[in-house]
Amino acid sequence: MKILITGNRKKDLCCEIVKAFEREGHVCLTISRENGYDFSENPYGLIKKIVTLADDYDCFVNLYANYFFNQSLLAHKIFCDWYDKGYLDRRIINIGSTTDRVHRGKRNLYHFEKRALRELSSSLSLQSVWDNAPLVTHLSFGTLDNRAEQNPGRKTLSLEKVAEYVIWLINQPKGIHINELSLDPLQREY
Ligand SMILES: NC(=O)c1ccc[n+]([C@@H]2O[C@H](COP(=O)([O-])OP(=O)(O)OC[C@H]3O[C@@H](n4cnc5c(N)ncnc54)[C@H](OP(=O)(O)O)[C@@H]3O)[C@@H](O)[C@H]2O)c1
Protein backbone atom coordinates (compact mmCIF):
# COMPACT_ATOMS: atom_id res chain seq x y z
CA MET A 1 0.00 0.00 0.00
CA LYS A 2 1.00 3.63 -0.46
CA ILE A 3 0.69 5.54 2.79
CA LEU A 4 0.64 9.30 3.33
CA ILE A 5 1.44 10.55 6.84
CA THR A 6 1.47 14.08 8.27
CA GLY A 7 4.65 13.89 10.35
CA ASN A 8 8.39 13.51 10.10
CA ARG A 9 9.81 10.04 9.45
CA LYS A 10 12.90 10.86 11.51
CA LYS A 11 11.10 11.85 14.70
CA ASP A 12 8.57 10.91 17.34
CA LEU A 13 5.66 8.55 16.70
CA CYS A 14 5.81 9.01 12.94
CA CYS A 15 9.29 7.47 12.87
CA GLU A 16 8.07 4.22 14.51
CA ILE A 17 4.93 4.04 12.37
CA VAL A 18 6.96 4.43 9.17
CA LYS A 19 9.39 1.70 10.31
CA ALA A 20 6.48 -0.63 11.07
CA PHE A 21 4.76 0.04 7.71
CA GLU A 22 8.01 -0.40 5.79
CA ARG A 23 8.74 -3.71 7.57
CA GLU A 24 5.38 -4.89 6.16
CA GLY A 25 6.40 -3.82 2.64
CA HIS A 26 4.33 -0.60 2.43
CA VAL A 27 5.64 2.63 0.95
CA CYS A 28 5.35 5.83 3.02
CA LEU A 29 5.52 9.51 2.21
CA THR A 30 5.74 11.74 5.26
CA ILE A 31 5.00 15.45 5.05
CA SER A 32 6.07 18.04 7.61
CA ARG A 33 8.02 21.28 7.82
CA GLU A 34 11.18 19.40 6.90
CA ASN A 35 10.00 18.84 3.32
CA GLY A 36 8.06 22.08 2.89
CA TYR A 37 4.66 21.31 4.47
CA ASP A 38 4.21 23.86 7.26
CA PHE A 39 0.75 24.20 8.80
CA SER A 40 1.61 27.48 10.44
CA GLU A 41 1.71 29.15 7.02
CA ASN A 42 -1.51 29.29 4.97
CA PRO A 43 -3.07 26.11 6.45
CA TYR A 44 -6.09 26.17 4.12
CA GLY A 45 -3.84 26.32 1.06
CA LEU A 46 -1.82 23.44 2.50
CA ILE A 47 -4.94 21.36 3.16
CA LYS A 48 -5.94 21.79 -0.50
CA LYS A 49 -2.47 20.69 -1.59
CA ILE A 50 -2.57 17.61 0.67
CA VAL A 51 -6.03 16.60 -0.61
CA THR A 52 -4.62 16.64 -4.16
CA LEU A 53 -1.53 14.68 -3.06
CA ALA A 54 -3.64 12.12 -1.15
CA ASP A 55 -5.41 11.12 -4.38
CA ASP A 56 -2.39 8.95 -5.13
CA TYR A 57 -2.38 7.12 -1.74
CA ASP A 58 -4.29 4.15 -0.32
CA CYS A 59 -4.09 5.21 3.29
CA PHE A 60 -3.82 8.55 5.05
CA VAL A 61 -2.48 8.68 8.61
CA ASN A 62 -3.66 12.01 10.00
CA LEU A 63 -0.94 12.27 12.61
CA TYR A 64 0.37 15.77 13.15
CA ALA A 65 -1.84 17.62 15.65
CA ASN A 66 -1.91 20.81 13.67
CA TYR A 67 -3.49 23.70 15.49
CA PHE A 68 -6.81 25.49 15.05
CA PHE A 69 -8.78 22.33 14.23
CA ASN A 70 -6.81 21.76 11.03
CA GLN A 71 -6.46 18.04 11.77
CA SER A 72 -10.27 17.73 11.62
CA LEU A 73 -10.55 19.92 8.53
CA LEU A 74 -7.94 17.82 6.76
CA ALA A 75 -9.70 14.55 7.67
CA HIS A 76 -13.02 15.98 6.45
CA LYS A 77 -11.64 17.27 3.15
CA ILE A 78 -9.82 14.04 2.30
CA PHE A 79 -12.82 11.92 3.31
CA CYS A 80 -15.20 14.01 1.12
CA ASP A 81 -12.82 13.92 -1.83
CA TRP A 82 -12.39 10.14 -1.61
CA TYR A 83 -16.14 9.67 -1.00
CA ASP A 84 -17.02 11.72 -4.11
CA LYS A 85 -14.55 9.67 -6.14
CA GLY A 86 -15.96 6.37 -4.85
CA TYR A 87 -12.68 5.24 -3.25
CA LEU A 88 -14.25 2.63 -0.94
CA ASP A 89 -11.11 0.73 0.01
CA ARG A 90 -9.11 3.76 1.04
CA ARG A 91 -8.42 4.23 4.72
CA ILE A 92 -8.02 7.25 7.01
CA ILE A 93 -6.49 6.77 10.46
CA ASN A 94 -7.11 9.81 12.63
CA ILE A 95 -4.68 10.06 15.52
CA GLY A 96 -6.40 11.39 18.62
CA SER A 97 -5.60 11.58 22.30
CA THR A 98 -7.31 10.18 25.37
CA THR A 99 -6.92 13.59 27.00
CA ASP A 100 -10.26 14.42 25.35
CA ARG A 101 -12.00 12.00 27.74
CA VAL A 102 -11.19 14.13 30.76
CA HIS A 103 -14.31 16.06 31.75
CA ARG A 104 -13.38 19.08 33.80
CA GLY A 105 -13.09 22.78 33.09
CA LYS A 106 -10.38 23.18 30.47
CA ARG A 107 -9.32 25.92 28.12
CA ASN A 108 -6.54 24.08 26.37
CA LEU A 109 -7.52 24.13 22.69
CA TYR A 110 -5.75 20.80 22.05
CA HIS A 111 -8.36 19.06 24.23
CA PHE A 112 -11.24 20.46 22.13
CA GLU A 113 -9.43 19.84 18.85
CA LYS A 114 -9.04 16.17 19.76
CA ARG A 115 -12.68 15.94 20.89
CA ALA A 116 -13.79 17.46 17.61
CA LEU A 117 -11.64 14.96 15.74
CA ARG A 118 -13.11 12.06 17.75
CA GLU A 119 -16.67 13.24 16.97
CA LEU A 120 -15.83 13.59 13.31
CA SER A 121 -14.17 10.16 13.18
CA SER A 122 -17.17 8.60 14.88
CA SER A 123 -19.59 10.06 12.37
CA LEU A 124 -17.45 9.30 9.32
CA SER A 125 -16.83 5.73 10.48
CA LEU A 126 -20.60 5.19 10.62
CA GLN A 127 -20.58 6.03 6.92
CA SER A 128 -17.68 3.62 6.42
CA VAL A 129 -19.88 0.85 7.82
CA TRP A 130 -23.33 1.76 6.45
CA ASP A 131 -22.58 3.67 3.27
CA ASN A 132 -20.28 3.36 0.26
CA ALA A 133 -17.58 5.38 1.95
CA PRO A 134 -13.84 5.22 2.69
CA LEU A 135 -12.77 3.48 5.92
CA VAL A 136 -12.18 5.76 8.91
CA THR A 137 -10.63 4.69 12.21
CA HIS A 138 -9.91 6.82 15.25
CA LEU A 139 -6.82 5.78 17.20
CA SER A 140 -6.29 7.57 20.49
CA PHE A 141 -3.86 7.06 23.33
CA GLY A 142 -2.41 8.61 26.46
CA THR A 143 1.06 10.04 26.96
CA LEU A 144 3.81 8.47 24.87
CA ASP A 145 7.46 7.88 25.76
CA ASN A 146 8.56 10.94 23.76
CA ARG A 147 6.67 13.16 26.24
CA ALA A 148 7.81 11.34 29.40
CA GLU A 149 10.18 14.11 30.47
CA GLN A 150 7.41 16.71 30.33
CA ASN A 151 5.22 14.47 32.53
CA PRO A 152 7.44 13.27 35.38
CA GLY A 153 6.07 10.30 37.34
CA ARG A 154 3.53 9.36 34.67
CA LYS A 155 3.66 5.92 33.07
CA THR A 156 3.84 6.30 29.30
CA LEU A 157 3.21 4.15 26.22
CA SER A 158 6.03 3.07 23.96
CA LEU A 159 6.01 4.46 20.43
CA GLU A 160 6.73 0.97 19.09
CA LYS A 161 3.61 -0.44 20.80
CA VAL A 162 1.38 2.22 19.21
CA ALA A 163 2.97 1.50 15.80
CA GLU A 164 2.13 -2.20 16.32
CA TYR A 165 -1.53 -1.28 16.83
CA VAL A 166 -1.51 0.75 13.61
CA ILE A 167 -0.30 -2.34 11.74
CA TRP A 168 -2.91 -4.45 13.53
CA LEU A 169 -5.61 -2.01 12.35
CA ILE A 170 -4.70 -2.24 8.69
CA ASN A 171 -4.38 -6.03 8.83
CA GLN A 172 -7.94 -6.75 9.95
CA PRO A 173 -9.89 -9.16 7.75
CA LYS A 174 -11.84 -7.55 4.92
CA GLY A 175 -15.40 -7.09 6.19
CA ILE A 176 -14.38 -6.06 9.71
CA HIS A 177 -14.18 -2.35 10.41
CA ILE A 178 -12.41 -0.98 13.50
CA ASN A 179 -14.21 2.27 14.27
CA GLU A 180 -12.10 3.31 17.19
CA LEU A 181 -9.23 2.09 19.33
CA SER A 182 -8.36 3.86 22.56
CA LEU A 183 -5.31 2.94 24.67
CA ASP A 184 -3.95 4.20 27.96
CA PRO A 185 -0.99 3.05 30.03
CA LEU A 186 -2.16 1.87 33.47
CA GLN A 187 -0.97 4.37 36.05
CA ARG A 188 -1.05 1.96 39.00
CA GLU A 189 1.50 -0.72 39.80
CA TYR A 190 0.85 -4.01 38.03
N1 LIG B 1 3.29 12.30 22.26
C1 LIG B 1 2.28 12.05 23.09
O1 LIG B 1 2.43 11.88 24.32
C2 LIG B 1 0.87 11.93 22.53
C3 LIG B 1 -0.17 11.53 23.38
C4 LIG B 1 -1.45 11.42 22.85
C5 LIG B 1 -1.67 11.69 21.51
N2 LIG B 1 -0.64 12.10 20.72
C6 LIG B 1 -0.89 12.38 19.32
O2 LIG B 1 -0.03 11.59 18.51
C7 LIG B 1 0.32 12.29 17.32
C8 LIG B 1 1.82 12.29 17.17
O3 LIG B 1 2.41 12.93 18.27
P1 LIG B 1 4.00 13.09 18.36
O4 LIG B 1 4.29 13.37 19.79
O5 LIG B 1 4.65 11.94 17.71
O6 LIG B 1 4.39 14.31 17.46
P2 LIG B 1 3.76 15.75 17.09
O7 LIG B 1 4.06 16.72 18.17
O8 LIG B 1 2.38 15.64 16.61
O9 LIG B 1 4.70 16.11 15.85
C9 LIG B 1 4.81 15.25 14.73
C10 LIG B 1 5.61 15.97 13.66
O10 LIG B 1 4.85 17.07 13.17
C11 LIG B 1 5.74 17.96 12.52
N3 LIG B 1 5.32 19.36 12.70
C12 LIG B 1 5.48 20.15 13.79
N4 LIG B 1 5.01 21.39 13.52
C13 LIG B 1 4.57 21.36 12.24
C14 LIG B 1 3.99 22.34 11.38
N5 LIG B 1 3.81 23.60 11.77
N6 LIG B 1 3.61 21.96 10.14
C15 LIG B 1 3.81 20.69 9.69
N7 LIG B 1 4.37 19.71 10.46
C16 LIG B 1 4.75 20.08 11.71
C17 LIG B 1 7.14 17.76 13.14
O11 LIG B 1 8.09 17.46 12.11
P3 LIG B 1 8.90 18.70 11.42
O12 LIG B 1 9.80 19.24 12.49
O13 LIG B 1 9.62 18.09 10.26
O14 LIG B 1 7.87 19.70 10.97
C18 LIG B 1 6.92 16.60 14.11
O15 LIG B 1 7.95 15.65 14.09
C19 LIG B 1 -0.31 13.68 17.46
O16 LIG B 1 -1.57 13.69 16.82
C20 LIG B 1 -0.53 13.83 18.95
O17 LIG B 1 -1.59 14.72 19.26
C21 LIG B 1 0.63 12.22 21.19
The ligand as an SDF file (V2000), in Angstrom:
LIG
                    3D

 48 52  0  0  0  0  0  0  0  0999 V2000
    3.2860   12.2950   22.2600 N   0  0  0  0  0  0  0  0  0  0  0  0
    2.2770   12.0530   23.0850 C   0  0  0  0  0  0  0  0  0  0  0  0
    2.4290   11.8810   24.3210 O   0  0  0  0  0  0  0  0  0  0  0  0
    0.8730   11.9320   22.5300 C   0  0  0  0  0  0  0  0  0  0  0  0
   -0.1730   11.5340   23.3760 C   0  0  0  0  0  0  0  0  0  0  0  0
   -1.4540   11.4220   22.8510 C   0  0  0  0  0  0  0  0  0  0  0  0
   -1.6690   11.6940   21.5080 C   0  0  0  0  0  0  0  0  0  0  0  0
   -0.6350   12.1000   20.7180 N   0  0  0  0  0  0  0  0  0  0  0  0
   -0.8900   12.3810   19.3200 C   0  0  0  0  0  0  0  0  0  0  0  0
   -0.0340   11.5910   18.5100 O   0  0  0  0  0  0  0  0  0  0  0  0
    0.3180   12.2930   17.3160 C   0  0  0  0  0  0  0  0  0  0  0  0
    1.8230   12.2860   17.1670 C   0  0  0  0  0  0  0  0  0  0  0  0
    2.4130   12.9300   18.2690 O   0  0  0  0  0  0  0  0  0  0  0  0
    4.0030   13.0860   18.3610 P   0  0  0  0  0  0  0  0  0  0  0  0
    4.2940   13.3690   19.7900 O   0  0  0  0  0  0  0  0  0  0  0  0
    4.6540   11.9430   17.7070 O   0  0  0  0  0  0  0  0  0  0  0  0
    4.3900   14.3050   17.4570 O   0  0  0  0  0  0  0  0  0  0  0  0
    3.7640   15.7460   17.0930 P   0  0  0  0  0  0  0  0  0  0  0  0
    4.0640   16.7150   18.1740 O   0  0  0  0  0  0  0  0  0  0  0  0
    2.3810   15.6410   16.6140 O   0  0  0  0  0  0  0  0  0  0  0  0
    4.7020   16.1110   15.8500 O   0  0  0  0  0  0  0  0  0  0  0  0
    4.8150   15.2550   14.7300 C   0  0  0  0  0  0  0  0  0  0  0  0
    5.6080   15.9710   13.6560 C   0  0  0  0  0  0  0  0  0  0  0  0
    4.8520   17.0680   13.1660 O   0  0  0  0  0  0  0  0  0  0  0  0
    5.7420   17.9580   12.5150 C   0  0  0  0  0  0  0  0  0  0  0  0
    5.3210   19.3600   12.6960 N   0  0  0  0  0  0  0  0  0  0  0  0
    5.4770   20.1540   13.7950 C   0  0  0  0  0  0  0  0  0  0  0  0
    5.0130   21.3890   13.5250 N   0  0  0  0  0  0  0  0  0  0  0  0
    4.5710   21.3610   12.2420 C   0  0  0  0  0  0  0  0  0  0  0  0
    3.9930   22.3440   11.3830 C   0  0  0  0  0  0  0  0  0  0  0  0
    3.8080   23.6040   11.7690 N   0  0  0  0  0  0  0  0  0  0  0  0
    3.6110   21.9630   10.1360 N   0  0  0  0  0  0  0  0  0  0  0  0
    3.8050   20.6920    9.6910 C   0  0  0  0  0  0  0  0  0  0  0  0
    4.3650   19.7120   10.4610 N   0  0  0  0  0  0  0  0  0  0  0  0
    4.7460   20.0780   11.7120 C   0  0  0  0  0  0  0  0  0  0  0  0
    7.1370   17.7570   13.1400 C   0  0  0  0  0  0  0  0  0  0  0  0
    8.0870   17.4590   12.1100 O   0  0  0  0  0  0  0  0  0  0  0  0
    8.8980   18.6950   11.4240 P   0  0  0  0  0  0  0  0  0  0  0  0
    9.7950   19.2410   12.4880 O   0  0  0  0  0  0  0  0  0  0  0  0
    9.6210   18.0870   10.2640 O   0  0  0  0  0  0  0  0  0  0  0  0
    7.8740   19.7030   10.9700 O   0  0  0  0  0  0  0  0  0  0  0  0
    6.9160   16.6000   14.1100 C   0  0  0  0  0  0  0  0  0  0  0  0
    7.9490   15.6500   14.0910 O   0  0  0  0  0  0  0  0  0  0  0  0
   -0.3090   13.6840   17.4570 C   0  0  0  0  0  0  0  0  0  0  0  0
   -1.5680   13.6940   16.8180 O   0  0  0  0  0  0  0  0  0  0  0  0
   -0.5330   13.8320   18.9520 C   0  0  0  0  0  0  0  0  0  0  0  0
   -1.5940   14.7200   19.2650 O   0  0  0  0  0  0  0  0  0  0  0  0
    0.6310   12.2150   21.1900 C   0  0  0  0  0  0  0  0  0  0  0  0
  1  2  1  0
  2  3  2  0
  2  4  1  0
  4  5  1  0
  4 48  2  0
  5  6  2  0
  6  7  1  0
  7  8  2  0
  8  9  1  0
  8 48  1  0
  9 10  1  0
  9 46  1  0
 10 11  1  0
 11 12  1  0
 11 44  1  0
 12 13  1  0
 13 14  1  0
 14 15  2  0
 14 16  1  0
 14 17  1  0
 17 18  1  0
 18 19  2  0
 18 20  1  0
 18 21  1  0
 21 22  1  0
 22 23  1  0
 23 24  1  0
 23 42  1  0
 24 25  1  0
 25 26  1  0
 25 36  1  0
 26 27  1  0
 26 35  1  0
 27 28  2  0
 28 29  1  0
 29 30  1  0
 29 35  2  0
 30 31  1  0
 30 32  2  0
 32 33  1  0
 33 34  2  0
 34 35  1  0
 36 37  1  0
 36 42  1  0
 37 38  1  0
 38 39  2  0
 38 40  1  0
 38 41  1  0
 42 43  1  0
 44 45  1  0
 44 46  1  0
 46 47  1  0
M  CHG  2   8   1  16  -1
M  END
$$$$
